[in-house]
């Protein structure tokens, strides 16, 4: 082993002990020599047997793997801060417990990082063996093909930049936005952003479930905080500088039409743009029949998302719909 590895792989995990062996196996398969990187996993006070699984993996893996357990679950921002601060390498690569990095992930990420002050965002795709899940209504697929949000499933930072920025802002109470906030702060300090298409991570597909999407939507209430902290990033992050998603302006217009239609039926025409958008541009399900069948659920989801953004906007004193 080298005295100081080139890169620390930092992971915050919570309640997914069944996925940790797969992640460790993917890191064992890295083309980068095991002596060149270390792995630090923080158990964010999981309610399952995560710590026991990590203890077993630590003594059976060929990796330089260390783990610790937080005394309370304070969200992924706090967990990731504990993880990267426990490492010692000059570069930190973040990924998640529901991800499987390709064998060239670390090597390609380091190559893209080079010698400059940079943030490297790698490409994220769904696993090939989960392609069938993407065809279900309301499935959630994370694909990253640019540096826009600095998703922590696949991003590389220099430790010095993390230290200068103070790491992730732990004021984000729910998962969502803390990764983008950190990237924007490091950019503002002078770093460049680089997309590395060959540094690939496969992120699990979240199977289609209307109820699961509704529950997940509630976690995004701190998204407006990103814009409160970085008002100049509106053009980069949101649709027409005010809407979180492209479906939202049409959903708002549809609600105006429904409200007016109580007294004036022709106002229902204002619902048509949302229906067309959801059928053609961002369908909630594949196939013509399933797209139509998913429209009621999609309207509920779009409405809840706008409501969550309104609540977050009031809390953080900014405007995002």
N, C-alpha and C positions, 0 to 999 in steps of 0.2 A: 504494500500500500504506500501511496505517496503521503507525505506529511500533511499536505493541504490539497484536497481534491479540487478539480477545476470547477465543478458545479454541484450545488445542493439541489436535490429534488425535494420540494416542500409540498406536503399534502396535509390538509385538514379533513378529518373524517368524522362522520356522525351516523351511527346506527346502520352501517352497511358492512358488517363484519364479513358477510358472505362474498363480498366483492374484492376484499383485500388480497387474497391469494392470487387472483387473476392479475391485479395490478403489479404485484411484486414479480410474478412470472414474466410480465411484459418488460419490466425494468431489468430483470436478469438477462433478457434476450437482447439488450442494447448492444449495438456494435462498438460503442465506446467502452474501453476497458473498465472493469469494475473498480480498479484502483483510481480512476479519474473522476468518480462521482460518489456522492453519499446520498442517502435517502433519510429524510426526517419526516415522521408521521406523527401528528398530534391527534389523539382521541379527544374530541370535543365533548367529553363527559357523556359518552353514548350510554343508552339504557340497555344495550345488548352485551354480548361477549367480545366486543371489539378489542379491549385491552388484552384479553387472554389470547385471541387470535394473533395480535401483533407480537405478543411475547413469544409465541411459537414460531412465527415467521422470522423473528430477529435471531433465533438460535439455529435455524435451519437454512436460511438463505445464504448465498455466496456474496450478497451485497453488503456494503457498509450501511447497515440499517439501524437507526435509533428511533425510539418512540417514547412519548410521554402522554400523560392524561391530564387534561385541564380540570381544575377543581369545580368548574361550573361551565355550562354551555352558554357561551356569549356570542354565538354566531360564527360564520366562516371567516370574517375579517379578523377577529381575535385569534381564531385557531391558526390561520395562515401566518399571522404575526409571530405567534409562538414558534411555529415550524421554521420559518426562515431565520429567525434570530438564534435558534439552537444550532444552526449549521455554521460552517466556517469557510465555505468556498467563496471566491470572488463573484461568482455568477449564481443566480437562483432561478431554477426552472419550476414553475407551478403547474400542477395538474390535479385532477380530482379522483376520488375513489371509484367513480362510475365511468372511468376512462381507461383506454388501452392504447398506450403509445406504440407507434411503429418502431422496429429495431433501429432505424436511423434517426429517431427523434432527437436525442441529445446531440449527436454529432452534427446534424443539420442545423439545429438551433444555435449551437456554438459557432458554427461556420458563418451563419448569417449575422451573429452578434459582432464578430470581428474584433477590432481593437477600438472601435469608436464608442461614444456615449449613445447607446441605442436601447430601445425596447423592441424585442422581436416577438411577433405574434405568429404562431404556427397555424397550419391548416387543420381544421377539425371537420370530421365527417362521421356519419353513422356507421357502425360495423356492417360489413357485408351480410353477415348472418342474421341481421335484424331488419333487412330491407322490407320484409313482409309487414313489419309493424308500422312502417311509414305510410302504408296504404289504408290504415284504419282512421276512422273519423276522429278528429281532435287529438291525434298523436302529436307529440312535441319532439321535433328534430332540431338539434343544434348543429348548424353548419357555419363554419367561420372561413371566409375567403378574403378578409381584409383586416385592417388594424383598427377599425372604427371603435370597438368597445373594449379592447384589451381583456378579453375573457380569460379567466384564470384557469380554465381547463388546459390551456396551452399557451403560456407566455413566459418569456425570459427577461430578467432584469439583472443589471449589475448590482451587487450588494451595496456599493457606495451610493447608488441612486436611491435604493430603498431606505438606507439609513438617513440620507439627506432629506427625504420626503417624510420620514417618520413612519413608514409602512402604511398599511391599510387604515383608513379612518374607521374606528370601531363605533362611531356614532350612528352608523347605519344599523338600524335595529333588526332588519330582516335581510336575507340574502338578495342581492340585486342592486347594482350600482356602485358598490364599494370598489370593484375591480376597475370600472371605467374612471371613477374619481382618482384612483391612484395613478393610472396611466396618464391622465390629463395633467396631474400635478408634476409628474416626472418630465413630461413634454415641456411644460412651462419653465422647468429648470434648465432646459437646453438640450434635452435628449432628442434624437431622431426616432422615428417609428419605421420599422421594417417588417414586411410580411414575408414569411418563409414558407413557400408552398410545399417544400419537401420535408419539413418538420411536422409530421402528421400524428395526430391523436384521434382515436375513434371514441366518440362519446355515445353512451347508451341512448337508445330511443326510449322515450317515455310513452308507453302504450296508450292508445286512445281511450279516454275516459272523460266524459263530460264533467262528472263530479270532481275528478282530480284537477282538471283545468280550472274549475271554479276555486278550489282550495289554493292552487298555486297562484292564481291571480292576486290574492290578498297579500302575497309576499312582496309585491312590487310597490308598496306604498311609499318607499323612500326614493324611488326613481326621481321625483322632482327635486330632491336634495342635491342631486348631481348638477342640475341646472342652476340651483341656487348658488352653489359653490363655483360653478363655471358658466356664467351667463353667456360668454362668448362662444360656447360650444353648441349653441342651439342649432346652427346650420349644419353642424356635423352629425348631431345625434338624433334630432327629432324631425318629423314630417311637417314641412311648411313652418318650421320654427315654433310650433305650438302643440302639435299632436304627437302622441307617443307612437302610434301606429297608423299606417295609411287607411285602415278601415275606420278609424275613429271620426274623421270629419263627416263621413257618410252616415255613420251611426247617429251622430248628433243631429244631422239634417233629417234623418228618418224620424227621430223623436219629435222634432219640430213639426213634421208633417202629421204624425199621429195626434199630437196635441191640437193642432189646428183643425184636423178632420172631425173632431167632436162637433164643431159647428159648421164646418165647410168641407164636405167630402172630397172635392177635387184636390185638397192638400195632400191626399194620400200619394199623389205622384212624387212627392219628395222622398218616399221610401224606395222608389225604383233605383236610384243610383247606388244605394247600399246593396240591394239585391243583386244588381249586375256585378258590382265589385266582388261580392262574396261568391258569386257563381263563376266568374271568369278570371279575376286577378288573384284573389287569395281565398280559394275554396277551403272549407273546413274538412272536406273528404274528397277522395278520388272518385271519378265516375259520375256521369250526369245525374243518375237517380239518387245516389248517396249525397251528392252536393245539395240537391233540393231538400232531402230529408234532414240534412244537418243545419238548414237555415235557422229554424227556431233556436236551437242551441247556440249557434254562432251569434245570433242577435243578443241573447242573454249574456254571453261572454263579452262581446264588445261593449255592451252597456255597463257591465260590472267593471271592466277595465277603465272605462271613462270615469265611473264613480270613484274608483280607487285613486285615479290620478287627481280628481278634484279634491278628495280628502287629503292626499299628500301635498297638493298645492296650497291648501289652507294651512296645513301644519307647518310647511316650510316657507310660506309667504312668497310663492312664485306662481307661475301659471304654466300648467301642462295638462292637456286633455287626452 
